[in-house]
């Protein structure tokens, strides 16, 4: 028998039925082994056990954030026991095997997998979890389902990209779920988007992720110029992004087309690093249409991709949806000048002509003009890169992010 802990929506029983209906039958096994999870007097402990849940298969900025948060808290606050649950066999799983972070895995062969749900329930009991930090919409959905069959600890939800929240009943139910005590948004832009869907605006706050500075490196398995045969004097314009629609690599290719075929700039070579996805064949077809094959290299997924950033002369982003891309912070760190769209919170850290150049989403003409300016004005480009580096150290490093996140954890756990 499920417990009634929905929000204040009328018809929440119908919503619950829709949610549970997706996995009808299989959940009966979970019901038969109902768990009582809430640790006795867990709010009195000086230490705390936090379960971070990632429900995605690919490695991206969100998973990098989890890794950085766990690392920083281990250094500054060892009383915080961070545990990660991720998808078995995914890229995050492979990454975690090389790190000193406690983690568990569970299979997720479909959008809603009973094995993953039961693992959430078991871990909360086994590890005496005080709070669950949900890092993506899939993790949120799986945790909500699990909570209907066990009394899980309170939730914190991170919103890491400015995707609008769908206004259908079931989605609003999930985003307004009673157990979510705080929403941590990666930018003010993301906070504004989420506020359109969440009823209790007082639970929403902006918490910039920043970047970790102690693990930066320029060590790579190869040098881009050598591997790709890029001559000295040719400027490398680099981009790191998986081939998701949000990254808008069609605008990336159109910008390159303007630069090469309209402006006649043959002194550049674009390097794109990131995992292929459904749209990759269309992106490659557009490259062929514009006859740009000699001016761009797609490297696919590359381990420690950010280590290549010091080899870029310019960093370039064409996204149409973001939170704040980790790539921007990393370009700041390595003193690489940046040209980007105003996706997500980019405008909150890129000051036009001071810390980089910014253009409207999809405006390949403006993006190309900004690239030309940096190519033709190396002294100004260096000054912008130096300004970005100073801004990074003043506000956007992970120790700051970790302490602000810990304050949220303490507030929630201490109020119970």
Backbone torsions as a table, in degrees:
resi	resn	phi	psi	omega
1	UNK	NA	124.8	-177.9
2	UNK	-81.1	155.2	179.0
3	UNK	-95.6	150.7	-176.4
4	UNK	-92.5	93.9	-179.5
5	UNK	-128.1	31.6	178.2
6	UNK	-72.4	177.3	178.5
7	UNK	-75.7	-159.3	-175.8
8	UNK	-95.9	22.3	176.6
9	UNK	-71.4	142.6	167.5
10	UNK	-74.1	146.3	179.7
11	UNK	76.2	22.2	-178.3
12	UNK	-65.5	-23.6	176.9
13	UNK	-64.5	-38.3	177.4
14	UNK	-65.8	-36.9	178.7
15	UNK	-64.1	-44.1	179.4
16	UNK	-62.0	-38.6	179.3
17	UNK	-62.8	-39.4	179.1
18	UNK	-64.8	-40.2	-178.8
19	UNK	-66.7	-49.0	-176.5
20	UNK	-72.2	-27.4	-178.9
21	UNK	-60.6	-25.0	-179.6
22	UNK	-65.0	-24.0	-175.9
23	UNK	-129.9	29.0	-177.7
24	UNK	-55.1	139.3	178.5
25	UNK	100.2	-59.1	-177.8
26	UNK	-65.0	-32.5	-178.6
27	UNK	-70.1	-16.4	178.7
28	UNK	-60.3	-32.6	178.2
29	UNK	-65.9	-36.8	178.2
30	UNK	-69.0	-41.7	-179.8
31	UNK	-60.1	-33.2	-177.6
32	UNK	-70.4	-18.9	-179.4
33	UNK	-121.1	49.4	-176.8
34	UNK	-55.9	137.1	-178.6
35	UNK	-112.6	145.9	169.7
36	UNK	-102.7	110.1	-166.2
37	UNK	-97.3	-39.1	-166.1
38	UNK	-57.2	116.3	-178.2
39	UNK	-64.5	143.8	180.0
40	UNK	-66.2	127.7	176.9
41	UNK	50.2	40.1	-175.3
42	UNK	-66.2	-21.7	-179.8
43	UNK	-76.2	-11.1	-178.2
44	UNK	-89.2	-11.7	-173.7
45	UNK	-73.9	144.4	173.2
46	UNK	-75.8	-29.0	176.1
47	UNK	-92.3	167.8	177.0
48	UNK	-146.4	147.5	179.3
49	UNK	-112.6	116.2	-176.1
50	UNK	-112.2	127.9	175.8
51	UNK	-102.6	117.8	176.1
52	UNK	-97.3	126.2	-178.2
53	UNK	-114.7	125.3	173.7
54	UNK	-117.3	127.7	-178.2
55	UNK	-109.4	13.9	-175.6
56	UNK	-103.2	160.0	-178.3
57	UNK	-92.9	-32.0	-174.1
58	UNK	-91.0	159.0	172.3
59	UNK	-89.7	131.4	178.7
60	UNK	-153.1	-167.1	-178.4
61	UNK	-60.9	-34.1	179.5
62	UNK	-64.6	-40.2	179.9
63	UNK	-73.1	-33.8	175.3
64	UNK	-62.3	-37.9	177.9
65	UNK	-63.1	-43.9	178.7
66	UNK	-59.3	-47.1	-179.8
67	UNK	-59.2	-46.5	-178.6
68	UNK	-65.4	-41.2	179.7
69	UNK	-62.1	-46.8	-180.0
70	UNK	-63.5	-40.8	179.6
71	UNK	-63.6	-48.7	-176.6
72	UNK	-63.2	-41.8	179.8
73	UNK	-68.3	-32.8	176.6
74	UNK	-64.2	-34.1	-179.8
75	UNK	-76.5	-44.2	-171.9
76	UNK	-93.6	-29.7	-174.2
77	UNK	-139.4	75.7	-176.9
78	UNK	-63.8	-13.1	177.1
79	UNK	-72.5	-12.1	176.9
80	UNK	-91.1	115.4	-179.4
81	UNK	-96.4	102.6	-179.1
82	UNK	-93.2	129.6	179.9
83	UNK	-127.1	134.5	-178.5
84	UNK	-109.8	136.3	168.9
85	UNK	-115.4	121.5	-178.8
86	UNK	-133.5	176.8	-176.7
87	UNK	-77.4	128.3	179.2
88	UNK	-61.0	128.8	177.3
89	UNK	82.5	-2.5	179.4
90	UNK	-79.1	174.3	-178.8
91	UNK	-65.2	-33.8	177.9
92	UNK	-66.1	-41.0	176.3
93	UNK	-56.9	-47.5	-179.1
94	UNK	-62.0	-38.3	179.4
95	UNK	-66.2	-42.7	-175.6
96	UNK	-67.4	-25.4	179.3
97	UNK	-63.9	-17.4	-178.3
98	UNK	-101.0	0.8	-174.7
99	UNK	-117.1	159.6	179.2
100	UNK	-95.5	61.0	177.4
101	UNK	-127.4	132.4	-179.3
102	UNK	-69.5	129.1	-179.0
103	UNK	-148.8	158.5	173.8
104	UNK	-130.8	159.1	177.5
105	UNK	-127.9	158.5	173.2
106	UNK	-147.3	147.1	179.3
107	UNK	-68.3	149.7	170.0
108	UNK	-143.2	85.7	-176.6
109	UNK	-85.7	-11.9	176.3
110	UNK	-143.4	172.5	-175.3
111	UNK	-56.8	-41.1	176.1
112	UNK	-120.4	111.7	-175.9
113	UNK	-118.5	126.2	-177.1
114	UNK	-61.9	-33.2	-179.9
115	UNK	-63.9	-42.4	179.4
116	UNK	-65.6	-42.1	-179.4
117	UNK	-63.3	-45.7	180.0
118	UNK	-66.4	-31.5	177.6
119	UNK	-65.9	-39.1	175.8
120	UNK	-57.1	-48.1	-178.1
121	UNK	-63.1	-46.7	-179.0
122	UNK	-63.1	-42.2	-178.5
123	UNK	-66.1	-37.4	179.6
124	UNK	-61.9	-36.5	177.5
125	UNK	-78.0	-47.9	-175.7
126	UNK	-62.4	-39.7	-175.5
127	UNK	-101.7	7.7	-179.8
128	UNK	49.4	54.4	-175.0
129	UNK	-68.2	135.1	179.0
130	UNK	-95.5	-29.5	-175.4
131	UNK	-156.1	143.2	179.0
132	UNK	-110.8	124.6	176.6
133	UNK	-102.8	114.9	-177.6
134	UNK	-96.1	129.3	-170.3
135	UNK	-111.8	4.1	177.0
136	UNK	-164.8	164.0	-177.5
137	UNK	-60.3	-35.0	178.0
138	UNK	-64.6	-43.8	177.1
139	UNK	-60.3	-40.3	178.4
140	UNK	-60.7	-47.9	-178.5
141	UNK	-61.9	-44.7	-178.3
142	UNK	-65.8	-38.4	179.3
143	UNK	-69.0	-37.9	178.5
144	UNK	-63.6	-43.3	177.4
145	UNK	-61.8	-45.1	179.3
146	UNK	-59.7	-37.7	-177.8
147	UNK	-67.2	-24.0	177.5
148	UNK	-75.1	-7.1	178.8
149	UNK	-124.4	9.6	176.5
150	UNK	-168.4	151.6	-177.7
151	UNK	-85.9	85.5	-178.0
152	UNK	-75.0	161.1	174.9
153	UNK	-66.9	173.3	179.4
154	UNK	-65.8	160.7	-176.5
155	UNK	-112.2	149.1	161.9
156	UNK	-120.5	135.0	-179.8
157	UNK	-116.0	125.6	173.8
158	UNK	-92.6	129.7	174.5
159	UNK	-107.7	111.1	-167.5
160	UNK	-109.9	2.0	179.5
161	UNK	-149.9	154.4	-172.0
162	UNK	-90.0	30.8	172.2
163	UNK	-61.4	131.1	173.7
164	UNK	-64.1	146.9	176.9
165	UNK	-85.0	128.8	179.3
166	UNK	-60.6	145.8	-175.3
167	UNK	-94.7	14.1	177.7
168	UNK	-74.6	161.9	-170.5
169	UNK	-60.9	-44.2	-176.0
170	UNK	-67.3	-42.4	179.6
171	UNK	-65.2	-42.9	178.0
172	UNK	-63.7	-36.4	176.4
173	UNK	-59.0	-45.7	-178.8
174	UNK	-65.8	-45.3	-177.1
175	UNK	-72.0	-17.9	176.2
176	UNK	-107.5	21.2	-176.4
177	UNK	-60.9	140.1	-171.9
178	UNK	-58.9	-33.9	-176.1
179	UNK	-74.6	-15.7	-179.9
180	UNK	-76.6	110.7	-176.3
181	UNK	-91.8	-29.5	178.9
182	UNK	-145.8	148.4	174.5
183	UNK	-117.4	119.2	-178.3
184	UNK	-104.0	110.6	-176.0
185	UNK	-100.1	140.3	-173.1
186	UNK	-75.1	-15.9	179.8
187	UNK	-155.9	165.3	176.5
188	UNK	-65.3	-34.8	176.2
189	UNK	-60.5	-45.1	179.2
190	UNK	-65.1	-38.7	178.0
191	UNK	-62.0	-41.1	178.8
192	UNK	-63.5	-39.4	178.1
193	UNK	-64.6	-45.0	-178.0
194	UNK	-67.4	-34.0	-177.6
195	UNK	-62.0	-22.0	178.2
196	UNK	-71.1	-17.6	-176.1
197	UNK	-111.8	-25.9	-175.1
198	UNK	-93.3	129.9	-177.0
199	UNK	-72.3	-44.5	-177.6
200	UNK	-89.5	90.1	-176.6
201	UNK	-64.7	-21.9	-179.4
202	UNK	-68.2	-13.7	178.6
203	UNK	-87.3	-6.7	-173.2
204	UNK	-100.1	134.8	174.5
205	UNK	-146.3	156.6	176.2
206	UNK	-93.1	131.5	178.9
207	UNK	-140.6	101.1	-177.4
208	UNK	-65.1	136.0	-178.8
209	UNK	-74.2	-39.3	-176.1
210	UNK	65.2	-164.6	-179.0
211	UNK	-137.2	152.2	177.7
212	UNK	-82.4	134.3	-173.4
213	UNK	-106.3	-12.9	-176.2
214	UNK	-83.3	-13.9	-174.9
215	UNK	-112.0	11.6	-178.8
216	UNK	-71.6	144.7	-176.1
217	UNK	-152.1	154.7	173.0
218	UNK	-113.7	15.3	-179.9
219	UNK	-82.2	122.2	-179.9
220	UNK	-132.5	160.7	-179.4
221	UNK	-69.5	-21.2	180.0
222	UNK	-155.5	163.5	174.5
223	UNK	-97.3	133.9	-176.2
224	UNK	-58.5	-43.5	-177.6
225	UNK	-62.0	-41.0	-178.7
226	UNK	-70.8	-48.0	-175.9
227	UNK	-65.4	-40.0	-174.0
228	UNK	-97.7	-2.4	179.0
229	UNK	67.3	38.5	-179.3
230	UNK	-88.1	119.8	-175.1
231	UNK	-70.5	153.3	172.3
232	UNK	-61.0	142.2	-176.9
233	UNK	96.6	-19.9	174.2
234	UNK	-88.0	126.2	-178.8
235	UNK	-82.3	137.7	178.6
236	UNK	-97.3	120.7	175.6
237	UNK	-104.0	111.6	-171.4
238	UNK	-105.3	150.7	178.1
239	UNK	-144.2	136.4	174.5
240	UNK	-123.1	112.4	-178.3
241	UNK	-167.1	134.3	170.7
242	UNK	-67.9	157.5	-170.7
243	UNK	-82.8	49.6	179.7
244	UNK	-88.0	154.1	178.1
245	UNK	-53.3	-36.1	-178.5
246	UNK	-60.1	-28.3	-177.2
247	UNK	-80.8	-13.5	173.9
248	UNK	48.0	60.1	178.6
249	UNK	-73.4	-7.5	171.3
250	UNK	-68.9	-41.9	174.0
251	UNK	-65.2	-35.6	175.3
252	UNK	-56.0	-47.9	-178.6
253	UNK	-69.7	-40.5	179.9
254	UNK	-64.3	-34.8	176.5
255	UNK	-65.1	-43.4	177.3
256	UNK	-61.2	-40.3	178.5
257	UNK	-59.8	-44.0	178.8
258	UNK	-62.5	-42.8	-176.3
259	UNK	-64.6	-45.2	-174.8
260	UNK	-83.1	-53.6	-169.8
261	UNK	-88.3	-27.8	179.5
262	UNK	-96.8	-44.6	-178.4
263	UNK	-90.7	-8.5	175.8
264	UNK	69.3	25.3	-179.6
265	UNK	-85.6	108.0	178.9
266	UNK	-103.5	10.1	-176.1
267	UNK	-99.6	24.9	-179.6
268	UNK	-133.2	153.5	169.9
269	UNK	-137.7	125.0	-179.5
270	UNK	-88.8	135.0	176.5
271	UNK	-121.4	122.4	-178.1
272	UNK	-117.3	124.4	-178.7
273	UNK	-118.2	125.9	178.8
274	UNK	163.2	157.0	-176.2
275	UNK	-70.7	136.6	173.6
276	UNK	-62.7	158.7	178.7
277	UNK	-149.6	-167.5	-173.5
278	UNK	-58.2	-35.2	-175.4
279	UNK	-85.0	-4.4	-175.6
280	UNK	-55.8	-45.8	178.9
281	UNK	-58.3	-37.0	178.9
282	UNK	-69.4	-36.8	178.1
283	UNK	-64.0	-45.1	179.6
284	UNK	-65.4	-35.8	178.2
285	UNK	-64.4	-37.3	178.4
286	UNK	-67.3	-37.9	175.5
287	UNK	-58.9	-44.3	-179.8
288	UNK	-67.3	-38.9	179.0
289	UNK	-58.6	-42.1	-179.8
290	UNK	-86.3	-0.8	-179.6
291	UNK	55.9	53.9	-176.1
292	UNK	-109.1	8.3	-172.8
293	UNK	-55.6	-32.3	-177.7
294	UNK	-78.6	-7.5	-172.6
295	UNK	-117.2	4.5	179.8
296	UNK	-146.4	141.8	176.9
297	UNK	-125.8	128.8	175.6
298	UNK	-104.1	116.3	-174.6
299	UNK	-95.2	-9.8	-177.5
300	UNK	71.2	-165.0	178.4
301	UNK	-64.4	129.6	-178.6
302	UNK	-134.2	125.5	-179.1
303	UNK	-59.6	138.4	179.5
304	UNK	51.1	51.9	-174.9
305	UNK	-59.2	-35.0	-176.9
306	UNK	-65.0	-18.8	178.1
307	UNK	-65.9	-17.5	178.9
308	UNK	-82.1	-13.8	-174.2
309	UNK	-56.5	-39.5	177.6
310	UNK	-60.1	-17.3	177.9
311	UNK	-86.2	-7.1	177.0
312	UNK	-83.0	142.0	170.2
313	UNK	-85.8	-30.6	177.5
314	UNK	-142.7	139.5	171.1
315	UNK	-96.0	140.0	-175.0
316	UNK	-137.4	130.4	177.5
317	UNK	-129.2	137.2	-177.0
318	UNK	-120.2	19.1	-170.9
319	UNK	-60.7	152.9	171.4
320	UNK	-111.3	-15.1	175.3
321	UNK	-140.1	130.2	179.1
322	UNK	-152.7	171.6	160.1
323	UNK	-94.9	-92.1	157.4
324	UNK	-135.2	122.2	-174.0
325	UNK	-67.7	133.8	176.0
326	UNK	-58.6	-29.0	179.8
327	UNK	-56.7	-37.4	179.4
328	UNK	-64.1	-47.2	178.9
329	UNK	-60.3	-41.0	-176.4
330	UNK	-70.3	-34.0	173.3
331	UNK	-65.0	-41.1	174.9
332	UNK	-56.1	-47.7	-176.7
333	UNK	-59.9	-46.0	-174.9
334	UNK	-85.8	6.1	179.4
335	UNK	56.5	48.6	175.4
336	UNK	-109.1	122.6	-179.1
337	UNK	-63.5	149.5	-170.3
338	UNK	-127.3	140.7	168.6
339	UNK	-121.9	129.3	-175.2
340	UNK	-147.9	164.8	169.0
341	UNK	-82.5	172.8	179.4
342	UNK	-90.6	27.8	179.7
343	UNK	-63.8	138.8	177.0
344	UNK	59.2	-132.6	-176.3
345	UNK	-96.5	19.7	-177.8
346	UNK	-56.3	-40.1	-178.6
347	UNK	-67.7	-13.9	177.9
348	UNK	-77.8	-18.3	-180.0
349	UNK	-123.3	-20.4	177.1
350	UNK	-96.2	112.3	176.6
351	UNK	-99.0	120.0	-170.4
352	UNK	-52.6	120.9	177.5
353	UNK	77.0	-1.2	-179.8
354	UNK	-112.0	-51.8	177.7
355	UNK	-113.8	6.9	179.6
356	UNK	154.4	-169.6	176.4
357	UNK	-122.0	144.9	-176.8
358	UNK	-136.0	144.0	-179.7
359	UNK	-136.5	164.3	176.4
360	UNK	-62.4	147.8	176.2
361	UNK	-56.1	133.2	176.8
362	UNK	81.4	-4.1	-176.6
363	UNK	-87.6	80.2	-176.5
364	UNK	-66.4	-27.4	178.5
365	UNK	-65.7	-47.6	179.1
366	UNK	-65.7	-40.4	178.9
367	UNK	-60.5	-42.8	179.6
368	UNK	-64.8	-40.8	178.1
369	UNK	-61.0	-41.9	179.2
370	UNK	-64.4	-39.8	178.0
371	UNK	-63.3	-42.2	178.8
372	UNK	-60.8	-41.9	-179.3
373	UNK	-60.2	-47.1	-179.7
374	UNK	-65.0	-36.6	178.1
375	UNK	-63.8	-36.4	-174.7
376	UNK	-91.9	-9.9	-177.3
377	UNK	-131.1	72.2	-176.2
378	UNK	-62.9	-31.6	179.3
379	UNK	-67.6	-44.0	177.4
380	UNK	-66.1	-36.5	178.1
381	UNK	-61.7	-42.3	178.9
382	UNK	-64.8	-40.8	179.7
383	UNK	-62.7	-43.2	177.6
384	UNK	-61.1	-42.1	179.9
385	UNK	-63.5	-40.8	178.0
386	UNK	-65.7	-39.8	178.4
387	UNK	-63.8	-40.8	177.7
388	UNK	-62.6	-38.6	179.3
389	UNK	-64.4	-41.8	178.3
390	UNK	-64.3	-41.9	179.0
391	UNK	-62.8	-41.6	179.7
392	UNK	-56.1	-51.7	-175.8
393	UNK	-67.6	-24.4	-178.2
394	UNK	-79.8	-27.7	-172.0
395	UNK	-140.4	-25.1	-163.3
396	UNK	-121.4	55.1	175.5
397	UNK	-119.7	153.4	-170.2
398	UNK	-66.4	-28.0	175.3
399	UNK	-58.2	-36.4	177.2
400	UNK	-65.9	-47.1	178.7
401	UNK	-58.0	-44.0	-176.5
402	UNK	-64.1	-42.4	-178.6
403	UNK	-68.8	-36.9	177.3
404	UNK	-68.1	-36.9	177.1
405	UNK	-67.0	-42.0	178.7
406	UNK	-61.1	-37.5	177.9
407	UNK	-61.4	-36.9	176.6
408	UNK	-66.5	-45.1	178.3
409	UNK	-56.3	-48.0	-177.3
410	UNK	-63.4	-39.4	179.3
411	UNK	-61.2	-44.9	-177.0
412	UNK	-70.0	-48.7	-177.4
413	UNK	-66.8	-37.0	-179.3
414	UNK	-72.3	-18.7	-178.6
415	UNK	-87.9	-5.5	-177.0
416	UNK	-89.9	NA	NA
